[in-house]
Amino acid sequence: MKILLVDDHALFRQGLRALLEFEQWLQVAGEAGNGLDAVQLAAELAPDIIIMDIAMPDLGGLEATSQIRQKNPQIQVIILSRYTDSAHVTQALKSGALGYVLKESVFDELKLALDAVAKGNTYLSPAVLKPIVADYLKEVPESEALSVFNRLTSREKEIFHLLLSGRSRREISETLKISPKTTDRHKASVMKKLNLADREELLQFAQQVGLEKT
């Protein structure tokens, strides 16, 4: 696998190159100290993967990644950076990078990223993945149906799932070890809270909230 190293610190590049070339399956085809040289060398050397820093003179790593991916879509990019915030990670992915690894990571993690990206998969360091997921969950609004469903009590949710699976009144009572009258009361509460009239509407509601018939 041919690698192009891009970082404005020569000493860092030399150390990383030594680690990479110790692996028989990796070959460092070249080095660049800024984004402009990276774009040029990417075209000349046609590496399989570029390991790219973000903050560099002349042309930053994210813009260089975008230009390289537009001109050479077969070349994959792994961002190797000290930035841990979700804004940089998101922008890196939008620029076309498939990997994002922190410079403080151990070398074995970079090898994992290289293997994943070589197969066309995305790899993000666990330390940057957590805030990305947290931001995503904040941005995704809860559907009205799911919001209503989450207002059910734990027992009512159990009843809902059992009704969804087609269990009878007696079967629900035996499964939950409650009386048939208590089952009826919980069922009525579920149907009222969800504004459902019959089983057909219950099935439709289940699809809306991403639940499948079991």
Residue pairs with C-beta under 8 A, 6 or more apart in sequence:
1 25
1 26
1 27
1 48
1 49
1 114
1 118
2 27
2 29
2 45
2 46
2 47
2 48
2 49
3 20
3 26
3 27
3 28
3 29
3 47
3 48
3 49
3 50
3 51
3 114
4 28
4 29
4 30
4 31
4 32
4 38
4 41
4 42
4 45
4 47
4 49
4 50
4 51
5 13
5 16
5 17
5 20
5 28
5 30
5 31
5 32
5 50
5 51
6 31
6 32
6 33
6 34
6 35
6 37
6 38
6 50
6 51
6 52
6 53
6 56
6 61
6 64
7 13
7 16
7 33
7 51
7 52
7 53
7 56
7 80
8 33
8 34
8 53
8 55
8 56
8 57
9 53
10 33
13 31
13 33
16 51
17 28
17 31
19 107
20 26
20 28
21 27
21 28
23 111
26 114
29 45
29 47
30 41
30 45
30 47
32 38
32 40
32 41
33 56
33 57
34 56
34 57
34 58
34 59
35 56
35 58
35 59
35 60
35 61
35 63
35 64
36 58
36 59
36 64
37 58
38 50
38 52
38 59
38 61
38 64
38 68
39 59
39 64
39 67
39 68
39 71
42 50
42 68
42 71
42 72
42 75
43 71
43 72
46 72
46 75
47 75
48 75
48 76
48 118
49 75
49 76
49 77
49 78
49 114
49 117
49 118
50 65
50 68
50 75
50 76
50 77
50 78
51 78
51 80
51 110
52 61
52 64
52 65
52 77
52 78
52 79
52 80
52 97
53 61
53 79
53 80
53 81
54 60
54 61
54 62
54 79
54 81
54 83
54 88
54 92
55 61
55 81
56 64
59 67
61 79
61 81
62 79
62 88
62 91
62 92
62 95
63 95
65 77
65 79
65 92
65 95
65 96
65 97
66 95
66 96
68 75
68 77
68 96
69 75
69 77
69 95
69 96
70 96
76 98
76 99
76 117
76 118
76 120
77 95
77 96
77 97
77 98
77 99
78 97
78 98
78 99
78 100
78 101
78 110
78 113
78 114
78 117
78 123
79 92
79 97
79 99
79 100
79 101
80 101
80 102
80 103
80 110
81 88
81 92
81 100
81 101
81 102
81 103
82 102
82 103
82 104
83 89
84 102
84 127
84 128
84 131
85 131
86 128
86 131
86 132
86 134
86 135
89 100
89 124
89 128
89 131
89 132
90 132
90 135
92 100
93 100
93 122
98 116
98 117
98 120
98 121
98 122
98 123
99 113
99 114
99 116
99 117
99 122
99 123
99 124
100 123
100 124
100 125
100 128
101 109
101 110
101 113
101 123
101 125
102 125
102 127
102 128
105 125
109 125
112 123
113 123
116 122
116 123
117 123
124 132
142 150
143 208
143 209
145 205
145 208
145 209
146 208
146 209
146 210
148 193
148 194
148 195
149 157
149 160
149 194
149 205
149 209
151 193
152 160
152 190
152 193
152 194
155 176
155 186
156 186
156 189
156 190
156 193
158 176
159 172
159 176
159 183
159 186
159 187
159 190
160 190
160 194
160 202
161 211
161 214
162 171
162 172
162 175
162 176
163 172
163 187
163 190
163 199
163 202
164 202
164 203
164 206
164 211
164 213
164 214
165 213
165 214
166 213
167 175
169 180
169 183
169 184
169 187
170 180
172 178
172 183
172 187
173 179
173 180
173 182
173 183
176 183
178 186
190 196
191 197
191 202
194 202
194 205
196 202
196 205
203 213
206 212
206 213
